[in-house]
C-alpha cells in the first residue's frame, strides 16, 4: 500500500504483472469510461465497491480510510485484495 500526496491525497494498492494483463484483457467488457473498471474489492473481511484506475499498464485500487482501519493496514504493508470485475 502506498500514499499519493496529490491535490486529493489517497492510499492505493497497485495491481501489476499477470493480474494487470488479465484485467486489461477483460477491460473492454466492463469499463464505464476513461478506462475505469468497476469492481467489488475484498481485503480481509472487508468488502467494498470501487473502481480500478489504469496507470502505465498497471491498475490502482483506491483504499478507503474505513477499509484500512477495519483491516489494520498501513503504508508499506503488502496486502492481498480480491477483485470481482464489473461488480458494483
Rosetta blueprint (number, residue, H / E / L):
1 X L
2 X E
3 X E
4 X E
5 X L
6 X L
7 X L
8 X L
9 X L
10 X E
11 X E
12 X E
13 X E
14 X E
15 X E
16 X L
17 X H
18 X H
19 X H
20 X H
21 X H
22 X H
23 X H
24 X H
25 X H
26 X H
27 X H
28 X H
29 X H
30 X H
31 X E
32 X L
33 X L
34 X L
35 X L
36 X L
37 X E
38 X E
39 X E
40 X E
41 X E
42 X E
43 X E
44 X L
45 X L
46 X E
47 X E
48 X E
49 X E
50 X E
51 X E
52 X E
53 X E
54 X E
55 X E
56 X L
57 X L
58 X E
59 X E
60 X E
61 X E
62 X E
63 X E
64 X L
65 X H
66 X H
67 X H
68 X H
69 X H
70 X H
71 X H
72 X L
73 X L
74 X L
75 X L
76 X L
77 X L
78 X L
79 X L
80 X L
81 X E
82 X E
83 X E
84 X E
85 X E
86 X L
87 X L
88 X L
